[in-house]
Amino acid sequence: MLMHALSVEDMTKKSEDILHAGRLGKFDESVAAFTSSIDIDPRLLEAVVQINSAHVLMLSDQKILDNYVARSLLRALQRIPRNIKLSKVLEDVHMNVEYFVISFLGKDVGGMLNLAKSRNDQVATAIRMDMRKALSQIAHALIGMESSLISQAKRHASTVMPGYTHLQRAQPVTVGHHLLAHFDALERDIQRLRQCFNRTNISPMGAGALASSSFDVDRRKVAYLLGFAGVVENSLDAVSSRDFATEAIYVCAQILNDLSKFAEELVLWTSKEFSFVEIPDKYTSTSSLMPQKKNPVVPEIVRAKAAQAIGDLVGALGIMKSLPLTYNLDLQELSRNLWSTTDKALHSLIVFGEMVRNLKFNETVLEEATKTDEALYATELADYLVTAFHLSFREAHSRVASLVRYAASKNQSSLFRSLGERDLSRILRVPITVKEVESLIEPLRVLSKRKALGAPNPKLVIAACVRRERSLVDQDRDWNRIDRKLTKARRSLDSRIEKILANKAMRMNKSAQKEVTNKEKGEEVKQ
């Protein structure tokens, strides 16, 4: 294209002539490289073209732009390649787009592109548009991750395992019940994503640099054309607010932290000391030296990415904490934290979700752990003493604790069954039999007695899985509805542009048409 045919020196001079009008001194390439956002701006190009197009349509509808000027601008915007290489000389994507249009149409016509708008309201809008897409992608990946958890939870609703507090064995639960705990944490995350989307899906366009415009712009019309649910009303707030971005970073950091907790458990559970679960080979690696190794590298990377997301969140809040109204270039750097965190969350959810769906739990080891470790049933024995012998729970707790301590001092292989009725009755101070004790240490029998909502009873776990599957369907339907609305808005915008470009009544006057035609010919020669 025309802008690629120029040398850096030519482009520098030309851009200064066209865009800066001599306000500043000589261009310094090293300073521009330091302040430029070109390296992260390509992801905003599509949104910026849409914003400019919607803005031009609004100006035309408001009779602020002549028809032929509006049509020329829309035509030039449509000609911008979506894979165009942005120039550092021009600072950011917004100036690159404007430079392309002016180079294509000339300054008299192309110079109208930035009428009644600023890079300030434009970049705030572009970020929100890209964030809408990112939040939807993350939501779909999160639903996929939750689906993996539900699939495993249903499969292992009756697979018993030790439950832990302080990383010490505590009471028996099931694998399914344990996985549902991680599901419920992620379910709260997707609710946060939805709320964050609502606060993101409002348009700053029309706020100008900070004080709107003396032209009669219609902000709601631009918002509608871009698929927004409304506008950020106050012009100062519109260009300076980034709380939607820090909120998105927080939500992504929370998602990664929730994944990290599960990742940490998988790192432990795949070790020889636990051997509770096996990760499929493609999600692991081996050692360059030790051929026997199978390292859980995916969970390890997820843990690290969670830490990085926390850093992004702290950095973003630090950038925002003392900025005066309105726009400051510090906000440009916050975008790096935003894209960094959203990309980490999306990629982690996709890979981790696939891995979780294919985990293989070692049911034999898990069952053995719950059957041989009688300490898991100490609370059950205390509860039985309350029920059968009418002791207070605190007294029952004390007596069972004495029994545990006595068995430990004797280095018994089991706490209860190896002692005999005499020792049991003497230490517990009640006439209890070995048969009674043995009935208390059958894991599935113990779990079946837990009937309160949210308990690890296998029947309750299955019922909980069914309810959560329905919730996932609703969540997926909701986000698909969001996607369709945004797609519909995009198609509606494209349709309006196509109609205007095809409308003979809005064709450019002859001199303008000749100028554009000559530029196109010159452009083809230089290509």
C-alpha positions as CSV (number, residue, x, y, z in Angstrom):
1,M,0.0,0.0,0.0
2,L,0.9,3.7,-0.3
3,M,2.2,4.0,3.3
4,H,4.5,1.1,2.8
5,A,6.1,2.6,-0.3
6,L,7.6,5.4,1.8
7,S,11.0,5.4,3.6
8,V,11.0,6.1,7.3
9,E,12.4,9.5,6.6
10,D,9.7,10.3,4.1
11,M,7.0,8.9,6.3
12,T,8.3,10.9,9.2
13,K,8.1,14.1,7.3
14,K,4.8,13.3,5.6
15,S,3.2,12.3,8.9
16,E,4.4,15.5,10.5
17,D,3.0,17.5,7.7
18,I,-0.3,15.7,7.6
19,L,-1.0,14.9,11.3
20,H,1.0,17.2,13.5
21,A,0.9,20.5,11.6
22,G,4.3,21.6,12.9
23,R,3.3,21.9,16.5
24,L,6.2,19.8,17.7
25,G,9.9,19.8,17.0
26,K,12.0,17.3,15.2
27,F,10.8,13.7,15.4
28,D,13.0,11.4,17.6
29,E,12.7,7.7,16.6
30,S,14.1,6.4,19.9
31,V,11.6,8.4,21.9
32,A,8.7,7.3,19.6
33,A,9.8,3.7,20.1
34,F,9.7,4.2,23.9
35,T,6.2,5.8,24.0
36,S,4.7,3.8,21.1
37,S,2.0,1.1,21.6
38,I,2.5,-0.3,18.1
39,D,3.7,-3.7,19.4
40,I,0.3,-4.4,21.2
41,D,-2.0,-2.4,18.9
42,P,-2.6,-4.8,16.0
43,R,-5.3,-6.6,18.1
44,L,-7.2,-3.3,18.1
45,L,-7.0,-2.6,14.4
46,E,-10.3,-4.2,13.5
47,A,-12.1,-2.4,16.3
48,V,-10.6,0.9,15.4
49,V,-11.7,0.6,11.8
50,Q,-15.3,-0.2,13.0
51,I,-15.2,2.7,15.4
52,N,-14.2,5.1,12.7
53,S,-16.8,3.7,10.3
54,A,-19.6,4.0,12.9
55,H,-18.5,7.5,13.7
56,V,-18.5,8.5,10.0
57,L,-22.0,7.1,9.6
58,M,-23.2,9.0,12.6
59,L,-21.7,12.3,11.3
60,S,-23.4,11.7,8.0
61,D,-26.8,11.0,9.6
62,Q,-26.4,14.1,11.7
63,K,-25.6,16.1,8.5
64,I,-22.2,17.1,9.9
65,L,-20.4,15.5,7.0
66,D,-21.3,15.8,3.3
67,N,-22.5,12.6,1.7
68,Y,-19.6,12.3,-0.6
69,V,-17.0,12.9,2.2
70,A,-18.7,10.3,4.3
71,R,-18.7,7.8,1.4
72,S,-15.0,8.6,0.7
73,L,-14.0,8.0,4.2
74,L,-15.9,4.7,4.5
75,R,-14.4,3.6,1.2
76,A,-10.9,4.3,2.4
77,L,-11.5,2.6,5.8
78,Q,-12.7,-0.5,3.9
79,R,-9.4,-0.5,1.9
80,I,-7.2,-0.9,5.0
81,P,-5.7,-4.4,5.1
82,R,-6.5,-6.2,8.3
83,N,-2.9,-7.5,8.3
84,I,-1.3,-4.1,7.7
85,K,2.1,-3.6,9.3
86,L,1.7,-0.6,11.7
87,S,4.4,2.0,11.6
88,K,6.2,3.0,14.8
89,V,6.7,6.5,13.4
90,L,2.9,7.0,13.8
91,E,2.8,6.2,17.5
92,D,-0.3,4.0,17.6
93,V,-3.0,2.2,15.6
94,H,-5.2,5.3,15.5
95,M,-2.7,7.5,13.8
96,N,-1.8,4.7,11.4
97,V,-5.4,4.4,10.4
98,E,-5.8,8.2,10.0
99,Y,-2.6,8.4,8.0
100,F,-3.7,5.6,5.7
101,V,-7.0,7.4,5.0
102,I,-5.4,10.8,4.4
103,S,-2.7,9.2,2.2
104,F,-5.5,7.5,0.2
105,L,-7.9,10.5,0.0
106,G,-5.8,13.5,0.5
107,K,-5.9,15.9,3.4
108,D,-9.0,17.9,2.4
109,V,-11.2,14.8,2.5
110,G,-9.2,12.3,4.6
111,G,-8.5,15.0,7.1
112,M,-12.2,14.9,8.1
113,L,-11.8,11.4,9.7
114,N,-11.0,12.7,13.1
115,L,-13.7,15.3,13.2
116,A,-15.6,15.4,16.5
117,K,-13.5,12.6,18.1
118,S,-10.2,12.0,19.7
119,R,-7.8,9.2,20.2
120,N,-8.8,9.3,23.9
121,D,-12.5,8.2,23.4
122,Q,-11.5,6.0,20.5
123,V,-8.9,3.9,22.3
124,A,-11.2,3.5,25.4
125,T,-13.9,2.2,23.0
126,A,-11.5,-0.1,21.1
127,I,-10.3,-1.7,24.3
128,R,-13.8,-2.3,25.4
129,M,-14.7,-3.9,22.1
130,D,-11.7,-6.2,22.2
131,M,-12.4,-7.0,25.8
132,R,-16.0,-8.0,25.0
133,K,-14.6,-10.6,22.6
134,A,-11.9,-11.7,25.1
135,L,-14.4,-12.1,27.9
136,S,-16.7,-14.2,25.8
137,Q,-13.8,-16.4,24.7
138,I,-12.7,-16.9,28.3
139,A,-16.3,-17.6,29.3
140,H,-16.6,-20.4,26.7
141,A,-13.3,-21.8,27.7
142,L,-14.3,-21.7,31.4
143,I,-17.6,-23.5,30.5
144,G,-15.4,-26.2,28.8
145,M,-13.3,-26.5,32.0
146,E,-16.4,-26.8,34.2
147,S,-17.8,-29.4,31.8
148,S,-14.6,-31.5,32.2
149,L,-15.0,-31.3,36.0
150,I,-18.6,-32.4,35.8
151,S,-17.7,-35.3,33.6
152,Q,-15.1,-36.6,36.0
153,A,-17.3,-35.8,39.1
154,K,-20.2,-38.0,37.7
155,R,-17.7,-40.8,36.8
156,H,-16.3,-40.7,40.3
157,A,-19.3,-39.8,42.4
158,S,-18.8,-43.0,44.5
159,T,-15.0,-43.2,44.3
160,V,-13.9,-42.6,47.9
161,M,-10.8,-40.7,48.9
162,P,-9.4,-39.1,52.0
163,G,-10.4,-35.5,52.5
164,Y,-7.8,-33.1,53.9
165,T,-7.4,-30.1,56.1
166,H,-3.9,-28.6,56.7
167,L,-2.8,-31.2,54.1
168,Q,-3.5,-33.8,56.8
169,R,-6.0,-36.6,56.3
170,A,-9.2,-35.6,57.9
171,Q,-12.5,-37.4,56.8
172,P,-13.5,-39.6,53.9
173,V,-15.1,-37.9,50.9
174,T,-15.4,-38.8,47.2
175,V,-13.5,-37.7,44.2
176,G,-16.7,-36.4,42.7
177,H,-17.4,-34.3,45.7
178,H,-13.9,-32.9,45.7
179,L,-14.1,-32.0,42.0
180,L,-17.5,-30.2,42.5
181,A,-15.8,-27.9,45.0
182,H,-13.5,-26.7,42.2
183,F,-16.4,-26.5,39.9
184,D,-18.3,-24.2,42.3
185,A,-15.4,-21.9,42.6
186,L,-15.2,-21.6,38.8
187,E,-19.0,-21.1,38.7
188,R,-18.5,-17.9,40.8
189,D,-15.8,-16.8,38.4
190,I,-18.1,-17.1,35.4
191,Q,-20.7,-15.0,37.2
192,R,-18.0,-12.4,37.8
193,L,-17.1,-12.5,34.0
194,R,-20.7,-11.9,33.2
195,Q,-20.9,-8.9,35.5
196,C,-17.6,-7.6,34.2
197,F,-19.0,-7.9,30.6
198,N,-22.0,-5.7,31.5
199,R,-19.7,-3.0,32.8
200,T,-17.4,-3.3,29.8
201,N,-20.2,-3.2,27.2
202,I,-20.9,0.6,27.3
203,S,-19.4,3.1,24.9
204,P,-17.1,6.0,25.6
205,M,-17.4,7.3,22.0
206,G,-18.4,10.9,21.6
207,A,-16.6,12.0,24.8
208,G,-13.9,13.5,22.6
209,A,-10.6,14.2,24.2
210,L,-12.4,15.0,27.5
211,A,-15.1,17.5,26.9
212,S,-17.2,16.0,24.1
213,S,-17.7,18.2,21.0
214,S,-19.3,21.3,19.8
215,F,-20.7,19.3,16.9
216,D,-24.1,17.7,17.4
217,V,-22.9,14.2,17.8
218,D,-25.3,11.3,18.6
219,R,-23.4,9.1,21.1
220,R,-26.2,6.6,21.4
221,K,-26.3,6.0,17.7
222,V,-22.5,5.2,17.6
223,A,-23.0,2.9,20.6
224,Y,-25.8,1.1,18.9
225,L,-23.8,0.7,15.6
226,L,-21.0,-0.9,17.6
227,G,-23.3,-3.2,19.6
228,F,-22.9,-1.5,23.0
229,A,-25.7,-1.6,25.5
230,G,-25.3,2.1,26.3
231,V,-22.8,4.9,26.9
232,V,-20.4,6.0,29.6
233,E,-22.3,9.3,30.2
234,N,-19.8,11.6,31.8
235,S,-17.2,12.7,29.2
236,L,-14.3,12.9,31.7
237,D,-15.1,9.4,33.1
238,A,-15.6,8.0,29.6
239,V,-12.0,8.7,28.5
240,S,-10.2,8.1,31.8
241,S,-12.0,5.1,33.4
242,R,-10.3,1.8,33.2
243,D,-11.9,0.1,36.2
244,F,-13.6,-2.3,33.7
245,A,-10.0,-3.3,32.7
246,T,-8.7,-3.8,36.2
247,E,-11.9,-5.7,37.0
248,A,-11.2,-8.0,34.0
249,I,-7.6,-8.5,35.2
250,Y,-8.9,-9.4,38.7
251,V,-11.4,-11.9,37.4
252,C,-8.8,-13.5,35.2
253,A,-6.3,-13.6,38.1
254,Q,-9.0,-15.2,40.3
255,I,-9.7,-17.8,37.6
256,L,-6.0,-18.6,37.4
257,N,-5.8,-18.8,41.1
258,D,-8.7,-21.2,41.3
259,L,-7.0,-23.3,38.6
260,S,-3.7,-23.1,40.5
261,K,-5.2,-24.6,43.6
262,F,-6.3,-27.6,41.7
263,A,-3.0,-27.7,39.8
264,E,-1.1,-27.8,43.1
265,E,-3.2,-30.8,44.2
266,L,-2.5,-32.6,40.9
267,V,1.2,-32.0,41.4
268,L,0.9,-33.7,44.8
269,W,-1.5,-36.4,43.8
270,T,0.7,-37.6,40.8
271,S,3.7,-38.0,43.1
272,K,4.7,-41.5,44.2
273,E,3.8,-40.5,47.8
274,F,0.1,-40.2,46.7
275,S,-0.3,-42.0,43.4
276,F,-4.0,-40.8,43.4
277,V,-4.1,-39.8,39.7
278,E,-2.3,-40.1,36.5
279,I,-2.0,-37.3,33.9
280,P,-2.0,-38.3,30.3
281,D,1.5,-38.3,28.7
282,K,0.9,-35.4,26.3
283,Y,0.4,-33.1,29.3
284,T,3.6,-34.1,30.9
285,S,7.3,-34.1,30.1
286,T,10.3,-36.3,31.0
287,S,13.8,-35.5,32.2
288,S,16.8,-34.9,29.9
289,L,18.8,-37.0,32.4
290,M,16.5,-39.3,34.3
291,P,14.5,-41.5,31.9
292,Q,12.0,-42.6,34.5
293,K,10.6,-39.2,35.1
294,K,7.0,-38.1,34.2
295,N,6.7,-34.4,35.2
296,P,3.3,-32.7,35.6
297,V,4.4,-29.6,33.6
298,V,0.9,-28.3,32.6
299,P,-0.2,-27.9,36.3
300,E,3.2,-26.4,37.1
301,I,2.9,-23.8,34.3
302,V,-0.7,-23.0,35.5
303,R,0.7,-22.2,38.9
304,A,3.3,-19.9,37.5
305,K,0.7,-18.1,35.3
306,A,-1.5,-17.5,38.3
307,A,1.5,-15.8,40.0
308,Q,2.1,-13.7,36.9
309,A,-1.6,-12.7,36.8
310,I,-1.3,-11.4,40.4
311,G,1.6,-9.3,39.2
312,D,-0.4,-7.9,36.3
313,L,-3.3,-7.0,38.7
314,V,-1.0,-5.3,41.2
315,G,0.7,-3.4,38.3
316,A,-2.6,-2.3,36.8
317,L,-3.9,-1.0,40.1
318,G,-0.6,0.7,40.7
319,I,-0.8,2.5,37.4
320,M,-4.4,3.7,38.1
321,K,-4.1,4.6,41.8
322,S,-3.0,8.2,41.4
323,L,-3.8,9.3,37.9
324,P,-5.5,12.7,37.7
325,L,-8.4,13.1,35.3
326,T,-8.5,12.6,32.5
327,Y,-6.4,10.9,30.0
328,N,-2.7,10.1,30.7
329,L,-0.4,7.9,28.6
330,D,0.1,5.7,31.6
331,L,-3.2,4.1,30.6
332,Q,-1.5,2.8,27.5
333,E,0.8,0.7,29.6
334,L,-2.1,-0.7,31.6
335,S,-3.3,-2.4,28.4
336,R,-0.2,-4.6,28.4
337,N,-1.3,-6.0,31.8
338,L,-4.8,-6.5,30.5
339,W,-3.9,-8.4,27.3
340,S,-1.2,-10.4,29.2
341,T,-3.7,-11.6,31.8
342,T,-6.6,-12.3,29.5
343,D,-4.4,-14.3,27.2
344,K,-3.0,-16.3,30.1
345,A,-6.5,-17.1,31.4
346,L,-7.8,-18.2,28.0
347,H,-4.9,-20.4,27.1
348,S,-4.7,-22.0,30.6
349,L,-8.4,-22.8,30.6
350,I,-8.3,-24.5,27.2
351,V,-5.2,-26.7,28.0
352,F,-6.0,-27.4,31.6
353,G,-9.7,-28.2,30.8
354,E,-8.6,-30.8,28.2
355,M,-6.2,-32.3,30.6
356,V,-8.7,-32.6,33.4
357,R,-11.2,-34.3,31.1
358,N,-8.6,-37.0,30.5
359,L,-7.3,-37.5,34.0
360,K,-7.2,-41.2,35.3
361,F,-7.9,-41.6,39.0
362,N,-6.4,-44.6,40.7
363,E,-9.5,-46.0,42.3
364,T,-7.7,-48.9,43.9
365,V,-5.1,-46.6,45.7
366,L,-7.9,-44.2,46.8
367,E,-10.1,-46.9,48.2
368,E,-7.2,-48.5,50.0
369,A,-6.3,-45.2,51.6
370,T,-9.8,-44.7,52.9
371,K,-10.1,-48.3,54.2
372,T,-6.7,-48.7,55.9
373,D,-6.5,-45.3,57.5
374,E,-8.9,-45.7,60.4
375,A,-8.1,-42.2,61.7
376,L,-10.4,-40.9,59.0
377,Y,-13.3,-42.2,61.1
378,A,-12.4,-40.7,64.5
379,T,-15.1,-38.1,64.1
380,E,-17.6,-40.8,63.1
381,L,-16.8,-42.7,66.3
382,A,-17.2,-39.5,68.4
383,D,-20.6,-38.9,66.8
384,Y,-21.6,-42.6,67.5
385,L,-20.7,-42.1,71.2
386,V,-23.0,-39.1,71.4
387,T,-25.9,-41.0,69.7
388,A,-25.5,-44.4,71.4
389,F,-24.3,-43.5,74.9
390,H,-25.7,-39.9,75.3
391,L,-22.4,-38.2,75.8
392,S,-21.8,-34.6,75.0
393,F,-19.8,-34.1,71.8
394,R,-16.9,-32.5,73.7
395,E,-16.7,-35.5,76.1
396,A,-16.9,-38.0,73.2
397,H,-14.3,-36.0,71.3
398,S,-12.0,-36.2,74.4
399,R,-12.4,-39.9,74.8
400,V,-11.8,-40.7,71.1
401,A,-8.7,-38.5,71.2
402,S,-7.4,-40.6,74.1
403,L,-8.0,-43.8,72.1
404,V,-6.0,-42.3,69.1
405,R,-3.2,-41.4,71.4
406,Y,-3.1,-44.8,73.1
407,A,-3.1,-46.6,69.7
408,A,-0.3,-44.4,68.5
409,S,1.8,-45.1,71.6
410,K,1.4,-48.8,70.9
411,N,2.4,-48.3,67.3
412,Q,-0.7,-50.2,66.2
413,S,-1.3,-50.8,62.5
414,S,-4.9,-49.7,63.0
415,L,-6.5,-47.5,65.5
416,F,-9.6,-49.4,66.4
417,R,-9.9,-53.0,65.1
418,S,-6.5,-54.1,66.5
419,L,-7.2,-53.0,70.1
420,G,-10.0,-55.5,71.1
421,E,-13.1,-54.9,73.1
422,R,-11.4,-54.6,76.5
423,D,-9.2,-51.8,75.5
424,L,-11.9,-50.1,73.5
425,S,-14.4,-50.2,76.4
426,R,-11.7,-49.2,78.9
427,I,-10.4,-46.1,77.0
428,L,-13.7,-45.0,75.7
429,R,-15.4,-45.8,79.0
430,V,-18.5,-47.3,77.4
431,P,-19.5,-50.9,76.7
432,I,-18.7,-50.9,73.0
433,T,-17.9,-53.9,70.8
434,V,-15.5,-54.3,67.9
435,K,-18.4,-55.1,65.6
436,E,-19.9,-51.7,66.4
437,V,-16.6,-50.0,65.7
438,E,-16.2,-51.9,62.4
439,S,-19.6,-50.6,61.2
440,L,-18.3,-47.1,61.6
441,I,-15.3,-47.4,59.3
442,E,-17.0,-48.5,56.1
443,P,-16.5,-45.4,53.8
444,L,-19.6,-45.7,51.6
445,R,-21.8,-46.6,54.6
446,V,-20.4,-43.5,56.4
447,L,-21.0,-41.3,53.5
448,S,-24.5,-42.5,52.8
449,K,-25.5,-41.3,56.3
450,R,-24.5,-37.7,55.3
451,K,-27.8,-36.3,53.9
452,A,-27.4,-32.6,54.4
453,L,-27.3,-30.4,51.3
454,G,-23.8,-30.3,49.9
455,A,-22.5,-33.4,51.7
456,P,-20.3,-36.0,50.0
457,N,-23.0,-38.6,49.9
458,P,-22.7,-40.2,46.4
459,K,-26.4,-39.8,45.7
460,L,-26.2,-36.1,46.6
461,V,-23.1,-35.8,44.4
462,I,-24.9,-37.2,41.4
463,A,-27.9,-34.9,42.0
464,A,-25.5,-31.9,42.3
465,C,-23.8,-32.8,39.0
466,V,-27.2,-32.9,37.3
467,R,-28.1,-29.4,38.6
468,R,-24.7,-28.0,37.6
469,E,-25.0,-29.5,34.1
470,R,-28.3,-27.6,33.7
471,S,-26.6,-24.4,34.9
472,L,-23.8,-24.9,32.4
473,V,-26.4,-25.2,29.6
474,D,-27.9,-21.9,30.7
475,Q,-24.5,-20.3,30.9
476,D,-23.5,-21.4,27.5
477,R,-26.9,-20.2,26.1
478,D,-26.4,-16.8,27.7
479,W,-22.9,-16.3,26.2
480,N,-24.0,-17.6,22.8
481,R,-26.8,-15.0,22.9
482,I,-24.1,-12.3,23.6
483,D,-22.0,-13.5,20.7
484,R,-25.0,-13.4,18.4
485,K,-25.8,-9.8,19.4
486,L,-22.3,-8.7,18.7
487,T,-22.2,-10.5,15.4
488,K,-25.6,-9.0,14.5
489,A,-24.3,-5.5,15.3
490,R,-21.2,-6.1,13.2
491,R,-23.2,-7.3,10.2
492,S,-25.6,-4.4,10.6
493,L,-22.7,-2.0,10.5
494,D,-21.2,-3.7,7.5
495,S,-24.6,-3.6,5.8
496,R,-25.0,0.1,6.3
497,I,-21.5,0.7,4.9
498,E,-22.2,-1.5,1.8
499,K,-25.4,0.3,1.1
500,I,-23.8,3.7,1.3
501,L,-20.9,2.6,-0.9
502,A,-23.3,1.2,-3.5
503,N,-25.6,4.2,-3.4
504,K,-25.3,6.2,-6.6
505,A,-26.8,9.3,-5.0
506,M,-23.9,9.5,-2.5
507,R,-21.1,9.2,-5.1
508,M,-18.3,11.7,-4.8
509,N,-18.2,14.8,-7.0
510,K,-16.0,14.5,-10.1
511,S,-13.0,16.3,-8.7
512,A,-12.9,14.2,-5.6
513,Q,-13.4,11.0,-7.6
514,K,-10.6,12.0,-9.9
515,E,-8.3,12.6,-7.0
516,V,-9.0,9.2,-5.4
517,T,-8.6,7.4,-8.8
518,N,-5.2,9.0,-9.4
519,K,-4.1,8.0,-6.0
520,E,-5.2,4.4,-6.5
521,K,-3.3,4.3,-9.8
522,G,-0.2,5.7,-8.1
523,E,-0.6,3.1,-5.3
524,E,-0.8,0.2,-7.8
525,V,2.4,1.4,-9.4
526,K,4.3,1.6,-6.1
527,Q,3.1,-1.9,-5.1
